[in-house]
Amino acid sequence: IWQWHTGTMTRRSWSLEKEAPIGWIEINPEDAKTLGIRDNEVVRASTRRGSIDIPARVTPEIIRGVMFIPFHYKEHPANMLTHNALDPIAKIPEFKACAVRVEKVAEA
């Protein structure tokens, strides 16, 4: 809603940055409860390709068993968690989907 694509232009807008200044991972409330994760808590999202620490956004807007991270934020680079495969004909990036493990970040 607030940022577009990689944010190279939209992140220059102070009003858009005010609405959504950092990335997040959307987690269904039932999944969050199972994982012991609270809204706005920082979690670690890991795939075979890497991991990032990112705030959780617990919301019924995402279905159970699925999580979503916007890729507009260099501070929370979702694209480093996925692969860089291209469609063989159109040469555009493949739809970004992969298995992810989400866990609470150990408190200091």
C-alpha positions in Angstrom: 0.0 0.0 0.0 2.7 2.4 1.0 5.9 1.5 -0.9 6.4 0.3 -4.5 8.8 -2.2 -5.9 12.3 -1.7 -4.4 11.3 1.6 -2.9 14.0 3.5 -4.9 11.5 6.3 -5.6 8.7 5.9 -3.1 11.1 5.7 -0.1 12.0 9.3 -0.9 8.5 10.4 0.1 8.4 11.5 3.8 4.6 10.8 3.9 5.1 7.2 2.7 8.0 6.7 5.1 5.9 7.9 7.9 3.3 5.3 7.2 5.7 2.3 6.8 9.3 3.1 7.6 10.5 -0.4 8.1 9.8 -3.9 6.9 7.8 -6.6 8.6 6.7 -10.2 8.4 3.0 -11.0 8.4 2.0 -14.0 10.5 -1.5 -15.4 11.1 -2.6 -15.2 14.8 -2.9 -18.9 15.1 0.6 -19.5 13.8 1.9 -16.7 16.0 0.3 -18.3 19.0 1.8 -21.7 18.2 5.2 -20.1 17.8 4.8 -17.9 20.9 5.2 -14.7 18.9 3.6 -11.4 19.8 2.7 -8.5 17.5 5.7 -6.2 16.8 8.1 -8.7 18.4 11.4 -9.1 16.4 11.7 -12.6 15.0 14.2 -14.4 12.8 13.0 -15.5 9.4 15.3 -18.2 7.9 15.5 -20.0 4.6 18.2 -22.2 3.0 19.6 -18.9 1.6 19.9 -16.8 4.8 18.1 -15.2 7.6 16.9 -11.7 8.7 15.7 -10.3 11.9 12.4 -8.5 11.4 9.4 -7.3 13.3 6.3 -9.6 13.3 2.9 -8.2 12.3 0.3 -10.6 13.6 -2.7 -10.2 11.4 -5.7 -12.3 10.3 -5.1 -10.8 6.8 -2.6 -13.6 6.1 -3.8 -17.2 6.0 -2.6 -19.8 8.4 0.6 -21.5 7.2 1.6 -18.6 5.0 3.9 -15.6 5.8 4.6 -12.5 3.9 7.5 -10.0 3.8 7.4 -7.0 1.6 10.6 -6.6 -0.4 10.9 -2.8 -0.5 13.1 -2.5 2.5 16.9 -2.7 2.4 16.9 -2.9 6.2 14.9 -6.1 6.0 16.0 -7.6 2.6 13.4 -10.3 1.9 14.9 -11.0 -1.5 18.0 -12.4 0.1 15.8 -15.2 1.5 14.5 -16.3 -2.0 16.3 -17.4 -5.1 17.0 -15.3 -8.2 15.4 -17.5 -10.8 14.0 -15.9 -13.9 11.1 -16.8 -16.1 12.9 -18.5 -19.1 10.7 -16.6 -21.7 9.9 -13.2 -20.2 13.2 -12.9 -18.3 11.4 -11.4 -15.3 11.9 -12.6 -11.7 10.0 -15.7 -10.7 7.2 -15.3 -8.2 9.0 -15.2 -4.8 7.9 -18.1 -2.7 10.0 -20.4 -0.5 9.8 -22.3 2.8 10.7 -20.2 5.8 11.3 -21.0 9.5 10.3 -18.2 11.9 11.5 -18.2 15.5 11.8 -15.7 18.3 15.1 -13.9 18.6 16.8 -14.7 21.8 16.6 -11.8 24.2 19.9 -10.3 25.4 
